[in-house]
């Protein structure tokens, strides 16, 4: 049954926000305030862009990071990639596949919750 509440805006798995400084490319991860998401399409800085906040996405990974299935992962907003949790990185989800040293991407299930850098 469809949601019929008069104050319902959207489901929240995809939200519309202004694109960050430098703009964003389709499929790229981004931190906007305390939100992490993956861009549904490219947008210039300040333009509206839809970010997926849940789901599983193939994202760039720090080459030396070693991840196992179910490992907590964090977004490095400077390097623009997934890494192990650590200072200055934003917890965003879990790895859904093994990604050893030398691998440059990993499948990640996004948590869809507000995040803050460690």
N, C-alpha and C positions, 0 to 999 in steps of 0.2 A: 504494500500500500504506500502511495506517495506521501511525503511529508506535506502537511497542510497548515502547519503553524504559521501565523501571520508574521512572526519575527524570524523565521528561518531564512538564512542567507544562502548557504551552500553547505555541502557535505563536509568540506574541510580537507579532503585528501588532495585537492588541488586548490591553491589559493592565488589570488591576483595581488601582486605587489609591484612597486616601482623597481625597475631594473637597477642593479648596483652600479657604482662608479666603473667606468670602462665598458659598460654594457654587458650583455651575456649572450652566449651562443646556445642554440638548441642542444639539449642533452648535458649541458654544463651544470655542475653543482655550484651553489652559492649560499652564503650566509647573508641574510637580510635581518638586521637587528638580532633577535634570538631564534630566528627561523632558519632551518636548513631545508633546501629543496633542490629539485632538478628542473631546469627550464624546459618547458614544452616547446618553445620556439625562441628564435633570436630576437633581441630587443636592445635598442640603444639606451644609454643611461637615462633614468627617470621615466621611460616609457612603461606602460603596464605590461607585465609578463606573468604568465601562469607558472607556478612552481608546484611540482608534485612533491608532497611531503610524506607519502607512504608508498610502499611497493618495493620491488627489487630492481636495482639498476646496476649496470656495469659502469664502474667509475674508475678514473685514473688512480693508481696506487703508488706510494713512495716505493721506488724500486727495491730498497733494502728491507722494507717491512716484511715480516713473516707472519702470515695469518692462517688460522685454522678455521674450519667450519664452526660457526657459533661464537667466534671471537668478537669482543666488543671492538668497534672501530671508531675513529674520530676523523674529522675533516680539518686539514691544515689549510686555512684560508689564505695564507701567503703563497704556499706552493700549489694550491688548488688541487689537492689530492687527498686520498684516504691514507691514513697511517694508523699506527697503534696509538691508544690514548696517551696523552702527555701534555705537558705545560704548553698553553697557548692553543691547544687543539680543541675542537668542538665535538663532543660525543654525538654521533648521528645514527648509529644502528649496529648491526652485526654482519659479519662476513657470512655468506651462504656457500662459499667454496674455499678450497685451499688455495693460497697464493703465496708461493715461496719467494725467497730472495731472487731478484732478476725479473720477476713478473711485474708488468707495469699497469695492470688493471685487476679489479676484483668485483665480484657481484656482491652487492650490499642490500640488505633489507633495512629500509629507513624506519626509524622509530616514530616519526611524525609528532614528536613532542618538542617543546621549547628547549633550547640548548644554550650553554654558555661556555666559553673557553675555560679549560682547566687551569 
